[in-house]
Amino acid sequence: MLKLILWPLTGIKNQRVELIGAYHNICFYALRGKVDQYDLAFAEIADGVLIPAGWISRWRHAAEQLVPNPLQAVITLFNDSLVSNDTVSIGIAEYLNRLPEAMEHNRTIDGIKEQQERDNAVAEQQLREATERTLRANREKELMKVKHEFVNGEFIRANDFIALCCYYGVVIPPRTLGWCYKALHLVSRSNYVRKNGSNRSTSIMGYIGMLRAAIR
């Protein structure tokens, strides 16, 4: 059978439906062939006129929200929505011949939401930047401590050595850098310690020397 469905976003459409039951003298329908529990149910608020009413599994609950007068319940909800921060159903507005005010209300609400989203995006960006500045400041503080240890001849971790090289502009080529991550354990200003079983490097001492020179 054909019924008019008042869709919230797209307005009124004439569509084929099938009856799924009645409760409190309100008939409920589903789109033809879509009768699973998580498909949409539609409540009949006037003769041949339906509104979406949630999942089929909860259509009786929807009926309780519409009694005793489904059409009046929908009109009341529509009027309340016009003075709220919620958008209103275009289909209901079209059926009630109140489309212009509904469109204006929805544009206003959409504008408010878009501004809120922009404000939230700015706030999130500011928070990220503040967090990054804090992390950079903390990391720089840690690097200065590591630099002091390196300058004084103490051993530092391989990752700290790589970080110091980056900070002071000592460029380690990809192949040697890969060896550092895989095989290097500790570094001092005059020596290095490999991880157990790792091959020696023919170039790492050169980069240690370049870091010493860069720090001066």
Summary of the structure (lengths in Angstrom):
residues: 216
radius of gyration: 34.5
end to end distance: 87.1
largest distance: 91.6
contacts: 602
relative contact order: 0.08
helix: 53%
strand: 22%
